[in-house]
Each structure stands twice: as C-alpha cells, then as structure tokens.
Amino acid sequence: MGRDRPGSPAFRNLTPHYRFELRRIPVSCDTGLPEQEPSMDIDSLTSYTRQYWSEAKDTHVADPAYYQLAETQLRGIVERNLASGANVLDIGCGNGEYTRLLAARAQRVLAFDISDSLLAAARARCREFDNTFFLQADVANTKLAFGQQAHAVFCMGLFACLPDDAQVLRLLRDFADYLVNDGLLVLRESTMTGPQQYIRYASGHLGCYRNKQWLLESLRSTGFELQEEIPLKAQFEPFNDYLVLRKRRADQAGAAISDNR
Ligand SMILES: C[S@@+](CC[C@H](N)C(=O)[O-])C[C@H]1O[C@@H](n2cnc3c(N)ncnc32)[C@H](O)[C@@H]1O
C-alpha cells in the first residue's frame, strides 16, 4: 500500500544511523557507526536509555510538523473523551507541551518524568494551572499510590524509550490498576510491522520500536479495548499512531479472557 519496508532504499535513506534487532545484536550498522558497536543486553540498554533521558533537555527528534499534528489530534481526543471532572495521569510528560492541553480540561493532572530539566520546562509551561502536579520518577521503579483512581492515563512517546518488553507489560498492568472501569488510556507510539527494532539517532536517543500486533495484543490481554487509532506518521517505518483505548470493566475483561481459551 505504498508503505516502504525496512531495508528498502527509501527506508534506508530516511532511517537515521543504524538499526538492529535486539535478539540478533549487532545485525547492521548501515550508516557509519563503527562495526564494533557494542552488543548490549537488555539491562545495559535500559541503563543507557535511563541515563540518556535523565539528562535529556529536549524531546524533539522528528519534523516540527509532526509535533503540530500530534497536538491537533490530541486536542480532538481530549475534547471527545475527557470529562471535565477527570483525574488524569501524564506518564513521561516531557516538557509539558501536551500536559497543558490536559490541564486545561481536567480537574487534576499528575504528570511525571525521569528528567529534571524536562520537568522544569513542564512546570514553567503549566505555571498558570493550579490543578497540575509534577513528580520526578523512573516509571521502571514507580507504582503510583493514590487515594482515588485515575479516569485517564496519557502515555505518549514513552514505550519507545523503554528497551525491556517486560517493563512495558508491567506498565500496562499498572495503567489498568490506576484506572477506573471504562477509564481512558491514550498512547502515542511508534511501531513496526515486522520484528522489533532499535534505532540509535545522532542525538544518542535509542528508539525502541515494537511490533504493532504485539502491542495491540498486549493491550487487549491486559484488559484494554481499542476505540480509535489515529495515524500521525504512516509513510515510513517506524509508523506512529495515537491509540485511544478504554479499560474494560472487570466483568467484560473476564468474558474476553475466557473467550480466548
Ligand atoms: C519521546 S518523549 C515524550 C514526551 C511527552 N510525553 C510528549 O509527548 O512530548 C519521552 C519522555 O519519556 C521520559 N522517560 C523516558 N524514560 C523514562 C523513565 N524510565 N521514567 C520516566 N520517564 C521516562 C523522557 O524523559 C521523555 O520526557
């Protein structure tokens, strides 16, 4: 359908620097990084990305038009799905450019991120909102505890920063625990149609791009139902979409699991 596949000339031209599949590291260094690129295991990749993001001052690795489109689409998602009395979590909030949209609509927003610099930018961006609170935390070690469950969880661009599938699966379970029944989960994720790939950009950012079917199936089996899928980048892999999901009520989740046996 006109989509370029990894390995095609168009894909190679647009893909920064090098890529490899985790289970066969190193597979290729196709644009100039040394052949002896270290073959890193999951723990080393996780430490690498954690350090990269702890020190990060900028989240933008794509074209400015992409961020504009992401904002426009998020505005629509918020208008269609977020009630004004909602308690909201923004997980991996970055510099707060999208947290602002949530703060303007929700009753209360708790936003967290691993990077002090990005959090400082987010606090400054959201300073006029007294319903928004920021927290420095590593999602890998943080299970949030609060008196009330959340009505909505927004997690945009985070999974591509987490090399460990097991960590992503744990987070999905955490999100389900945080949310009320029928609660809203909004992801913005970059995925592949083929095997998972890791791409290291010139900035040092390591993008971890999972197979889309794997992600959708993981969401389904954690109890989330896909309501809407909004493509933001559908021309070249990794593709990027908003996934708008609802947490199934416990009785519905039980039925779906037994259907599957
Ligand atoms: C691609 S940026 C997206 C930021 C924001 N959600 C947005 O849509 O612009 C990913 C964010 O996840 C944060 N992050 C990465 N690893 C993290 C971790 N282990 N714990 C908490 N935040 C993390 C980064 O600091 C960064 O702000």
Ligand as a Chemical Component Dictionary entry (heavy atoms), coordinates in Angstrom:
data_LIG
# 
_chem_comp.id                   LIG 
_chem_comp.type                 NON-POLYMER 
_chem_comp.pdbx_formal_charge   0 
_chem_comp.three_letter_code    LIG 
# 
loop_
_chem_comp_atom.comp_id 
_chem_comp_atom.atom_id 
_chem_comp_atom.alt_atom_id 
_chem_comp_atom.type_symbol 
_chem_comp_atom.charge 
_chem_comp_atom.model_Cartn_x 
_chem_comp_atom.model_Cartn_y 
_chem_comp_atom.model_Cartn_z 
_chem_comp_atom.pdbx_ordinal 
LIG C1  C1  C 0  9.588  10.992 23.485 1  
LIG S1  S1  S 1  9.454  11.845 24.988 2  
LIG C2  C2  C 0  7.727  12.227 25.032 3  
LIG C3  C3  C 0  7.391  13.340 25.996 4  
LIG C4  C4  C 0  5.918  13.769 26.015 5  
LIG N1  N1  N 0  5.038  12.736 26.506 6  
LIG C5  C5  C 0  5.496  14.175 24.619 7  
LIG O1  O1  O 0  4.584  13.545 24.099 8  
LIG O2  O2  O -1 6.080  15.138 24.106 9  
LIG C6  C6  C 0  9.558  10.532 26.175 10 
LIG C7  C7  C 0  9.558  11.021 27.610 11 
LIG O3  O3  O 0  9.633  9.895  28.480 12 
LIG C8  C8  C 0  10.524 10.200 29.532 13 
LIG N2  N2  N 0  11.110 8.959  30.038 14 
LIG C9  C9  C 0  11.954 8.113  29.388 15 
LIG N3  N3  N 0  12.280 7.068  30.166 16 
LIG C10 C10 C 0  11.632 7.267  31.345 17 
LIG C11 C11 C 0  11.559 6.529  32.547 18 
LIG N4  N4  N 0  12.230 5.372  32.704 19 
LIG N5  N5  N 0  10.782 7.016  33.553 20 
LIG C12 C12 C 0  10.093 8.179  33.394 21 
LIG N6  N6  N 0  10.123 8.916  32.265 22 
LIG C13 C13 C 0  10.885 8.479  31.255 23 
LIG C14 C14 C 0  11.563 11.088 28.894 24 
LIG O4  O4  O 0  12.288 11.840 29.835 25 
LIG C15 C15 C 0  10.735 11.911 27.934 26 
LIG O5  O5  O 0  10.280 13.083 28.537 27 
# 
loop_
_chem_comp_bond.comp_id 
_chem_comp_bond.atom_id_1 
_chem_comp_bond.atom_id_2 
_chem_comp_bond.value_order 
_chem_comp_bond.pdbx_ordinal 
LIG C1  S1  SING 1  
LIG S1  C2  SING 2  
LIG S1  C6  SING 3  
LIG C2  C3  SING 4  
LIG C3  C4  SING 5  
LIG C4  N1  SING 6  
LIG C4  C5  SING 7  
LIG C5  O1  DOUB 8  
LIG C5  O2  SING 9  
LIG C6  C7  SING 10 
LIG C7  O3  SING 11 
LIG C7  C15 SING 12 
LIG O3  C8  SING 13 
LIG C8  N2  SING 14 
LIG C8  C14 SING 15 
LIG N2  C9  SING 16 
LIG N2  C13 SING 17 
LIG C9  N3  DOUB 18 
LIG N3  C10 SING 19 
LIG C10 C11 SING 20 
LIG C10 C13 DOUB 21 
LIG C11 N4  SING 22 
LIG C11 N5  DOUB 23 
LIG N5  C12 SING 24 
LIG C12 N6  DOUB 25 
LIG N6  C13 SING 26 
LIG C14 O4  SING 27 
LIG C14 C15 SING 28 
LIG C15 O5  SING 29 
# 
